[in-house]
Amino acid sequence: MNSTPTPDLPIERIPHPSPLPTEERERIMASPGFGRHFTDHMVVIRWKRGAGWGTASLQPYQPFTLDPATSALHYGQAIFEGFKAYAQPDGSICTFRPDAHAQRLNLSAQRLAMPGLPPGAFTALTDALIQADRQWVPRGDEGALYLRPMMLATEVGLGVRPSSEYLFAVIASPAGAYFRGGAAPVNLWVCTDHVRAAPGGTGAAKCAGNYASSLVAQAEAEKHGCDQVLWLDATEHRFVEEMGGMNVFFVRRVGAAVTLFTPALDSGTILPGVTRASILELARHAGYQVEERRVALTELLEGIEVGTVSEAFACGTAATIVPIGTFTSSAGSWKIEPPGSNSVAATLRKQLLDIQFGRVADRWGWRHRVC
Ligand SMILES: *Cc1c(COP(=O)(O)O)cnc(C)c1O
């Protein structure tokens, strides 16, 4: 859907009359967890058919008032993004690849018949929020400020059609290191009762509904003593797609040759992760063989049995890279031996974090300086 271009984006600024006192903020920042505390401000901008995007407002964090007949509550036109702002060694703050997240938001919007944001708006609005709440960006210990942009349909009425009004908002939440003391391997339940995404569906869009339909499978995984769901393709239940809300990679070692392989995106059923894309770039640069293709579950399990599949890991903004320990299905359980500290996963994880936290040169232009 077309958006009305907004040439220069005016932002109305309404500072919080009573931001959280420093001591309270510091208490939260000492152990923020994930997605539990929110900063003093938020950004809101509204779209109306015919008029396009209105004036953005940076305002105190507060609840929305929604009519019970608000379209998003009934028919699920709701999409979101997730990315982070990182404190840099020189005291500045950078986000990681905001342009890639802006682009993906607009692709999600297109799939759900929602308007895209005009070029530059995503970064201008998220920058404004980060600047206002820069005290909330964790320093040290690999914490970061998690940004959650979202868009939802706000037309009031029960007619089933694309809404004529939308709201785009951005909130921010300080996040601690996702896994303190290094990531413990996660154990996966191979899900065959449910699917996350089918060809022609919304799997490649970051929409709320994808998560709603995944929760019952997550509960099933936990019932089987596992941490997360491994999703298979909807048609044959043979090919690996994603882990929960993260993309997956596998490592094959034959002699000295190391190959990274990951499910290809061309089925349209896999969320195109920015972390995934970045890892592919880093891996090629590091000289690993890289394959994007279909990955059969049997290939993986046989590879684990004979020892050629030496690592499996999941990746996403929230947790960066997490090793996978076991695959469990109704047929049995397959365990990957912990690969140790010089694993491919640990090497790539360090490279990615070093770029995000400004500890190495930004070879690919992925850091965006906010303030
Ligand atoms: C957000 C998300 C990812 C990871 O994307 P990143 O851009 O790397 O954070 C992977 N899978 C699903 C289903 C997601 O929603």
The ligand as a Gaussian input file, in Angstrom:
#p B3LYP/6-31G(d) Opt

LIG

0 1
 C       12.042000     -11.184000      14.790000
 C       12.121000     -12.618000      14.407000
 C       13.340000     -13.242000      14.083000
 C       14.691000     -12.586000      14.247000
 O       14.844000     -11.419000      13.524000
 P       16.023000     -10.405000      13.879000
 O       15.857000      -9.315000      12.885000
 O       17.293000     -11.142000      13.714000
 O       15.811000      -9.970000      15.280000
 C       13.309000     -14.572000      13.652000
 N       12.152000     -15.249000      13.560000
 C       10.970000     -14.687000      13.884000
 C        9.731000     -15.498000      13.766000
 C       10.903000     -13.361000      14.308000
 O        9.726000     -12.814000      14.628000

